[in-house]
Amino acid sequence: LDSTGLVPALVCIPPEAGPPLQEAEARLCTRAVRLIHTHALDEQLSPAHRELLLWAALLLPIRHRRARPALERGLSLAEHILSVELRGAFQARESRQVGSLHQILHAVDALLQRERSTIRRSELGLLIRDTADLWRTSIRLSSCAHLLEESDSSSRVHEALSAHRNLESMVHDLDLETAHLLVPLYRGQELFSLLNIKPGPTVRKYLSLQIEWQLDHPSGSKEECAEFLLACAAKR
């Protein structure tokens, strides 16, 4: 990327979408890809996830830019580049996944800033649910974002990588790899009957409360969950 000068061609920002890629941004794009290649690609990631991670890293320096409303309303500039400027090479789902990886970085950072002992199992589990099977990819991208802001000193690199590896390790230690597949113990008519409620906006709230409770009580029984839901309903 450095020697061929291909970054502006890959990160192709049309004039109507905003100012062109700046030289400093192009250097950061290249550095982000190098960091991912050096520190974040391994056999724990599938080939498809490695490709997403590399593209998410390449577009990381422009993740806060938005595509102008006249082009693709609601899309980030990174999503616009993948779905429009490089259309044919990417499916819409892949461009959305890159956008989601960028958006989830703040949640990963928030957990990294806290002591491990203060992080509830449900907090980490909800992060996994937001990223589904891309949870490991999101943590790797977060490490890249941190390293972009650091010097190249080995001590700083080691410190940043250790923090992110510890978070990955915590997911394994708490058996949360499949947290995105967890379903509420009470749904549908069973939930309506238990709480004496009708279909409506409050149902989603009780489903969310259940998931959070189940994440914090992985060995909890269905009866205990019912007691929790009834207590929540009594407070309303």
PADO-446094 format. One record per residue (C-alpha): residue in one letter; residue number from 1; x, y, z. Coordinates in Angstrom, 2 decimals. Layout:
torgu res = a&n = NUM&u = X&v = Y&w = Z $
...
END
This chain:
torgu res = l&n = 1&u = 0.00&v = 0.00&w = 0.00 $
torgu res = d&n = 2&u = 2.83&v = 2.37&w = 0.81 $
torgu res = s&n = 3&u = 4.93&v = 1.75&w = -2.29 $
torgu res = t&n = 4&u = 2.06&v = 1.64&w = -4.80 $
torgu res = g&n = 5&u = 0.06&v = 4.53&w = -3.38 $
torgu res = l&n = 6&u = -3.12&v = 2.49&w = -3.65 $
torgu res = v&n = 7&u = -4.79&v = 3.76&w = -0.49 $
torgu res = p&n = 8&u = -6.57&v = 6.73&w = -2.13 $
torgu res = a&n = 9&u = -7.80&v = 4.38&w = -4.86 $
torgu res = l&n = 10&u = -9.22&v = 1.91&w = -2.33 $
torgu res = v&n = 11&u = -10.53&v = 4.56&w = 0.06 $
torgu res = c&n = 12&u = -12.16&v = 6.37&w = -2.84 $
torgu res = i&n = 13&u = -14.18&v = 9.29&w = -1.54 $
torgu res = p&n = 14&u = -16.27&v = 10.88&w = -4.32 $
torgu res = p&n = 15&u = -16.34&v = 14.71&w = -4.36 $
torgu res = e&n = 16&u = -20.04&v = 14.79&w = -3.52 $
torgu res = a&n = 17&u = -19.40&v = 12.63&w = -0.42 $
torgu res = g&n = 18&u = -16.86&v = 14.88&w = 1.22 $
torgu res = p&n = 19&u = -13.23&v = 16.03&w = 1.06 $
torgu res = p&n = 20&u = -10.73&v = 13.57&w = -0.41 $
torgu res = l&n = 21&u = -8.55&v = 11.38&w = 1.77 $
torgu res = q&n = 22&u = -5.78&v = 13.46&w = 3.30 $
torgu res = e&n = 23&u = -2.15&v = 12.31&w = 3.20 $
torgu res = a&n = 24&u = -2.04&v = 11.90&w = 6.97 $
torgu res = e&n = 25&u = -5.23&v = 9.81&w = 6.84 $
torgu res = a&n = 26&u = -3.75&v = 7.61&w = 4.10 $
torgu res = r&n = 27&u = -0.68&v = 6.94&w = 6.24 $
torgu res = l&n = 28&u = -2.92&v = 5.97&w = 9.17 $
torgu res = c&n = 29&u = -4.92&v = 3.64&w = 6.91 $
torgu res = t&n = 30&u = -1.74&v = 1.86&w = 5.88 $
torgu res = r&n = 31&u = -0.49&v = 1.68&w = 9.46 $
torgu res = a&n = 32&u = -3.81&v = 0.24&w = 10.63 $
torgu res = v&n = 33&u = -3.58&v = -2.60&w = 8.09 $
torgu res = r&n = 34&u = 0.02&v = -3.26&w = 9.09 $
torgu res = l&n = 35&u = -0.93&v = -3.41&w = 12.78 $
torgu res = i&n = 36&u = -3.72&v = -5.88&w = 12.11 $
torgu res = h&n = 37&u = -1.47&v = -8.02&w = 9.93 $
torgu res = t&n = 38&u = 1.25&v = -8.05&w = 12.58 $
torgu res = h&n = 39&u = -0.75&v = -8.46&w = 15.76 $
torgu res = a&n = 40&u = -4.34&v = -9.54&w = 15.15 $
torgu res = l&n = 41&u = -4.62&v = -12.18&w = 12.42 $
torgu res = d&n = 42&u = -4.54&v = -15.79&w = 13.56 $
torgu res = e&n = 43&u = -6.41&v = -19.07&w = 13.14 $
torgu res = q&n = 44&u = -9.02&v = -18.08&w = 15.74 $
torgu res = l&n = 45&u = -10.56&v = -15.87&w = 13.05 $
torgu res = s&n = 46&u = -12.24&v = -17.38&w = 10.02 $
torgu res = p&n = 47&u = -11.03&v = -16.24&w = 6.57 $
torgu res = a&n = 48&u = -14.20&v = -14.16&w = 6.16 $
torgu res = h&n = 49&u = -13.66&v = -12.45&w = 9.50 $
torgu res = r&n = 50&u = -10.00&v = -11.78&w = 8.70 $
torgu res = e&n = 51&u = -11.05&v = -10.04&w = 5.49 $
torgu res = l&n = 52&u = -13.66&v = -7.95&w = 7.35 $
torgu res = l&n = 53&u = -11.07&v = -7.04&w = 9.97 $
torgu res = l&n = 54&u = -8.56&v = -5.89&w = 7.35 $
torgu res = w&n = 55&u = -11.13&v = -3.70&w = 5.60 $
torgu res = a&n = 56&u = -12.43&v = -2.34&w = 8.90 $
torgu res = a&n = 57&u = -8.82&v = -1.48&w = 9.82 $
torgu res = l&n = 58&u = -8.13&v = 0.18&w = 6.46 $
torgu res = l&n = 59&u = -11.18&v = 2.41&w = 6.92 $
torgu res = l&n = 60&u = -10.63&v = 2.95&w = 10.65 $
torgu res = p&n = 61&u = -9.14&v = 6.47&w = 10.33 $
torgu res = i&n = 62&u = -12.30&v = 7.75&w = 8.59 $
torgu res = r&n = 63&u = -14.82&v = 5.92&w = 10.79 $
torgu res = h&n = 64&u = -16.18&v = 9.17&w = 12.25 $
torgu res = r&n = 65&u = -16.92&v = 10.67&w = 8.86 $
torgu res = r&n = 66&u = -20.47&v = 10.44&w = 7.52 $
torgu res = a&n = 67&u = -21.56&v = 10.11&w = 3.91 $
torgu res = r&n = 68&u = -23.48&v = 13.21&w = 2.88 $
torgu res = p&n = 69&u = -27.26&v = 12.71&w = 3.11 $
torgu res = a&n = 70&u = -27.64&v = 13.20&w = -0.64 $
torgu res = l&n = 71&u = -25.78&v = 9.94&w = -1.20 $
torgu res = e&n = 72&u = -26.75&v = 7.25&w = 1.30 $
torgu res = r&n = 73&u = -28.81&v = 8.47&w = 4.22 $
torgu res = g&n = 74&u = -27.72&v = 6.98&w = 7.50 $
torgu res = l&n = 75&u = -24.56&v = 5.31&w = 6.19 $
torgu res = s&n = 76&u = -21.10&v = 6.04&w = 7.50 $
torgu res = l&n = 77&u = -18.57&v = 7.04&w = 4.88 $
torgu res = a&n = 78&u = -16.84&v = 3.67&w = 5.34 $
torgu res = e&n = 79&u = -20.09&v = 1.84&w = 4.58 $
torgu res = h&n = 80&u = -20.69&v = 4.05&w = 1.55 $
torgu res = i&n = 81&u = -17.24&v = 3.29&w = 0.15 $
torgu res = l&n = 82&u = -17.74&v = -0.46&w = 0.48 $
torgu res = s&n = 83&u = -21.35&v = -0.64&w = -0.68 $
torgu res = v&n = 84&u = -21.27&v = 2.01&w = -3.43 $
torgu res = e&n = 85&u = -17.76&v = 2.93&w = -4.55 $
torgu res = l&n = 86&u = -16.52&v = -0.67&w = -4.38 $
torgu res = r&n = 87&u = -19.85&v = -2.29&w = -5.21 $
torgu res = g&n = 88&u = -19.52&v = -5.69&w = -6.76 $
torgu res = a&n = 89&u = -16.68&v = -6.58&w = -4.41 $
torgu res = f&n = 90&u = -18.84&v = -6.43&w = -1.29 $
torgu res = q&n = 91&u = -22.32&v = -7.46&w = -0.33 $
torgu res = a&n = 92&u = -24.52&v = -5.02&w = 1.57 $
torgu res = r&n = 93&u = -24.29&v = -7.26&w = 4.64 $
torgu res = e&n = 94&u = -20.49&v = -7.02&w = 4.66 $
torgu res = s&n = 95&u = -20.48&v = -3.23&w = 4.46 $
torgu res = r&n = 96&u = -22.97&v = -3.10&w = 7.35 $
torgu res = q&n = 97&u = -20.75&v = -5.44&w = 9.37 $
torgu res = v&n = 98&u = -17.76&v = -3.13&w = 8.88 $
torgu res = g&n = 99&u = -19.92&v = -0.20&w = 9.99 $
torgu res = s&n = 100&u = -21.06&v = -2.17&w = 13.04 $
torgu res = l&n = 101&u = -17.47&v = -3.03&w = 13.95 $
torgu res = h&n = 102&u = -16.63&v = 0.67&w = 13.91 $
torgu res = q&n = 103&u = -19.68&v = 1.60&w = 15.96 $
torgu res = i&n = 104&u = -19.07&v = -0.98&w = 18.69 $
torgu res = l&n = 105&u = -15.55&v = 0.27&w = 19.43 $
torgu res = h&n = 106&u = -16.78&v = 2.73&w = 22.08 $
torgu res = a&n = 107&u = -18.45&v = -0.11&w = 24.01 $
torgu res = v&n = 108&u = -15.29&v = -2.22&w = 23.91 $
torgu res = d&n = 109&u = -13.23&v = 0.77&w = 25.05 $
torgu res = a&n = 110&u = -15.61&v = 1.41&w = 27.94 $
torgu res = l&n = 111&u = -15.02&v = -2.12&w = 29.27 $
torgu res = l&n = 112&u = -11.25&v = -1.92&w = 28.75 $
torgu res = q&n = 113&u = -11.06&v = 1.16&w = 30.97 $
torgu res = r&n = 114&u = -12.45&v = -0.76&w = 33.94 $
torgu res = e&n = 115&u = -10.98&v = -3.27&w = 36.34 $
torgu res = r&n = 116&u = -11.89&v = -6.82&w = 35.43 $
torgu res = s&n = 117&u = -13.50&v = -7.41&w = 38.83 $
torgu res = t&n = 118&u = -15.98&v = -4.57&w = 38.25 $
torgu res = i&n = 119&u = -17.32&v = -5.91&w = 34.94 $
torgu res = r&n = 120&u = -20.57&v = -7.82&w = 35.34 $
torgu res = r&n = 121&u = -21.04&v = -10.96&w = 33.31 $
torgu res = s&n = 122&u = -24.14&v = -9.43&w = 31.74 $
torgu res = e&n = 123&u = -22.22&v = -6.36&w = 30.54 $
torgu res = l&n = 124&u = -19.75&v = -8.47&w = 28.62 $
torgu res = g&n = 125&u = -22.50&v = -10.80&w = 27.47 $
torgu res = l&n = 126&u = -24.55&v = -7.94&w = 26.04 $
torgu res = l&n = 127&u = -21.48&v = -6.81&w = 24.10 $
torgu res = i&n = 128&u = -21.24&v = -10.31&w = 22.63 $
torgu res = r&n = 129&u = -24.93&v = -10.16&w = 21.72 $
torgu res = d&n = 130&u = -24.38&v = -6.83&w = 19.93 $
torgu res = t&n = 131&u = -21.52&v = -8.25&w = 17.86 $
torgu res = a&n = 132&u = -22.70&v = -11.89&w = 17.59 $
torgu res = d&n = 133&u = -19.97&v = -14.07&w = 16.07 $
torgu res = l&n = 134&u = -17.87&v = -10.97&w = 15.32 $
torgu res = w&n = 135&u = -17.11&v = -10.34&w = 19.01 $
torgu res = r&n = 136&u = -13.48&v = -11.47&w = 18.70 $
torgu res = t&n = 137&u = -13.06&v = -9.42&w = 15.52 $
torgu res = s&n = 138&u = -14.38&v = -6.32&w = 17.31 $
torgu res = i&n = 139&u = -11.86&v = -6.72&w = 20.14 $
torgu res = r&n = 140&u = -9.02&v = -7.13&w = 17.64 $
torgu res = l&n = 141&u = -10.13&v = -3.97&w = 15.81 $
torgu res = s&n = 142&u = -10.24&v = -2.12&w = 19.12 $
torgu res = s&n = 143&u = -6.63&v = -3.11&w = 19.78 $
torgu res = c&n = 144&u = -5.71&v = -1.66&w = 16.38 $
torgu res = a&n = 145&u = -7.53&v = 1.60&w = 17.18 $
torgu res = h&n = 146&u = -5.60&v = 1.89&w = 20.45 $
torgu res = l&n = 147&u = -2.27&v = 1.13&w = 18.79 $
torgu res = l&n = 148&u = -2.90&v = 3.81&w = 16.16 $
torgu res = e&n = 149&u = -2.92&v = 6.35&w = 18.97 $
torgu res = e&n = 150&u = 0.25&v = 5.00&w = 20.58 $
torgu res = s&n = 151&u = 3.91&v = 5.17&w = 19.72 $
torgu res = d&n = 152&u = 5.63&v = 2.17&w = 18.17 $
torgu res = s&n = 153&u = 7.55&v = 1.39&w = 21.36 $
torgu res = s&n = 154&u = 7.42&v = -2.30&w = 22.22 $
torgu res = s&n = 155&u = 6.27&v = -1.62&w = 25.79 $
torgu res = r&n = 156&u = 3.24&v = 0.41&w = 24.67 $
torgu res = v&n = 157&u = 2.33&v = -2.17&w = 22.03 $
torgu res = h&n = 158&u = 2.61&v = -4.97&w = 24.59 $
torgu res = e&n = 159&u = 0.47&v = -3.06&w = 27.10 $
torgu res = a&n = 160&u = -2.30&v = -2.38&w = 24.57 $
torgu res = l&n = 161&u = -2.33&v = -5.94&w = 23.24 $
torgu res = s&n = 162&u = -2.37&v = -7.42&w = 26.76 $
torgu res = a&n = 163&u = -5.47&v = -5.45&w = 27.73 $
torgu res = h&n = 164&u = -7.38&v = -6.70&w = 24.70 $
torgu res = r&n = 165&u = -6.19&v = -10.28&w = 25.08 $
torgu res = n&n = 166&u = -7.34&v = -10.19&w = 28.70 $
torgu res = l&n = 167&u = -10.80&v = -9.14&w = 27.53 $
torgu res = e&n = 168&u = -10.88&v = -12.03&w = 25.05 $
torgu res = s&n = 169&u = -9.75&v = -14.35&w = 27.84 $
torgu res = m&n = 170&u = -12.55&v = -13.06&w = 30.06 $
torgu res = v&n = 171&u = -15.13&v = -14.02&w = 27.43 $
torgu res = h&n = 172&u = -13.77&v = -17.59&w = 27.48 $
torgu res = d&n = 173&u = -13.46&v = -17.76&w = 31.26 $
torgu res = l&n = 174&u = -17.09&v = -16.70&w = 31.69 $
torgu res = d&n = 175&u = -18.27&v = -19.06&w = 28.95 $
torgu res = l&n = 176&u = -19.81&v = -16.24&w = 26.92 $
torgu res = e&n = 177&u = -18.71&v = -17.16&w = 23.40 $
torgu res = t&n = 178&u = -22.27&v = -18.07&w = 22.44 $
torgu res = a&n = 179&u = -24.07&v = -15.42&w = 24.48 $
torgu res = h&n = 180&u = -25.67&v = -14.12&w = 21.27 $
torgu res = l&n = 181&u = -27.59&v = -17.41&w = 20.98 $
torgu res = l&n = 182&u = -29.20&v = -17.11&w = 24.43 $
torgu res = v&n = 183&u = -33.01&v = -16.93&w = 24.35 $
torgu res = p&n = 184&u = -35.34&v = -15.70&w = 27.14 $
torgu res = l&n = 185&u = -36.79&v = -18.41&w = 29.38 $
torgu res = y&n = 186&u = -40.24&v = -16.82&w = 29.17 $
torgu res = r&n = 187&u = -41.61&v = -15.72&w = 25.81 $
torgu res = g&n = 188&u = -44.94&v = -15.27&w = 24.11 $
torgu res = q&n = 189&u = -48.07&v = -16.50&w = 25.85 $
torgu res = e&n = 190&u = -46.05&v = -17.94&w = 28.73 $
torgu res = l&n = 191&u = -44.67&v = -14.47&w = 29.51 $
torgu res = f&n = 192&u = -48.09&v = -12.83&w = 29.08 $
torgu res = s&n = 193&u = -49.67&v = -15.28&w = 31.51 $
torgu res = l&n = 194&u = -46.89&v = -15.01&w = 34.08 $
torgu res = l&n = 195&u = -47.02&v = -11.21&w = 34.27 $
torgu res = n&n = 196&u = -50.65&v = -10.75&w = 33.28 $
torgu res = i&n = 197&u = -49.69&v = -8.41&w = 30.43 $
torgu res = k&n = 198&u = -50.73&v = -8.02&w = 26.81 $
torgu res = p&n = 199&u = -48.56&v = -7.71&w = 23.69 $
torgu res = g&n = 200&u = -47.04&v = -4.25&w = 23.54 $
torgu res = p&n = 201&u = -43.90&v = -2.17&w = 24.14 $
torgu res = t&n = 202&u = -43.40&v = -3.48&w = 27.69 $
torgu res = v&n = 203&u = -42.84&v = -7.01&w = 26.38 $
torgu res = r&n = 204&u = -39.51&v = -6.04&w = 24.85 $
torgu res = k&n = 205&u = -38.43&v = -4.57&w = 28.19 $
torgu res = y&n = 206&u = -39.16&v = -7.81&w = 30.03 $
torgu res = l&n = 207&u = -37.36&v = -9.83&w = 27.36 $
torgu res = s&n = 208&u = -34.29&v = -7.60&w = 27.79 $
torgu res = l&n = 209&u = -34.48&v = -7.87&w = 31.57 $
torgu res = q&n = 210&u = -34.61&v = -11.65&w = 31.29 $
torgu res = i&n = 211&u = -31.54&v = -11.82&w = 29.07 $
torgu res = e&n = 212&u = -29.60&v = -9.62&w = 31.47 $
torgu res = w&n = 213&u = -30.70&v = -11.75&w = 34.44 $
torgu res = q&n = 214&u = -29.85&v = -14.99&w = 32.65 $
torgu res = l&n = 215&u = -26.38&v = -13.67&w = 31.79 $
torgu res = d&n = 216&u = -25.75&v = -12.73&w = 35.42 $
torgu res = h&n = 217&u = -27.22&v = -16.04&w = 36.68 $
torgu res = p&n = 218&u = -26.03&v = -18.71&w = 34.21 $
torgu res = s&n = 219&u = -27.11&v = -21.48&w = 36.61 $
torgu res = g&n = 220&u = -30.42&v = -19.83&w = 37.52 $
torgu res = s&n = 221&u = -33.59&v = -21.88&w = 37.19 $
torgu res = k&n = 222&u = -36.74&v = -20.96&w = 35.30 $
torgu res = e&n = 223&u = -38.57&v = -20.61&w = 38.61 $
torgu res = e&n = 224&u = -35.96&v = -18.14&w = 39.89 $
torgu res = c&n = 225&u = -36.29&v = -16.17&w = 36.67 $
torgu res = a&n = 226&u = -40.06&v = -16.04&w = 37.19 $
torgu res = e&n = 227&u = -39.54&v = -14.65&w = 40.70 $
torgu res = f&n = 228&u = -37.23&v = -11.98&w = 39.28 $
torgu res = l&n = 229&u = -39.73&v = -10.97&w = 36.57 $
torgu res = l&n = 230&u = -42.62&v = -10.82&w = 39.06 $
torgu res = a&n = 231&u = -40.52&v = -8.63&w = 41.36 $
torgu res = c&n = 232&u = -39.74&v = -6.31&w = 38.43 $
torgu res = a&n = 233&u = -43.44&v = -6.15&w = 37.51 $
torgu res = a&n = 234&u = -44.39&v = -5.35&w = 41.10 $
torgu res = k&n = 235&u = -42.14&v = -2.26&w = 41.01 $
torgu res = r&n = 236&u = -43.99&v = -0.77&w = 38.03 $
END
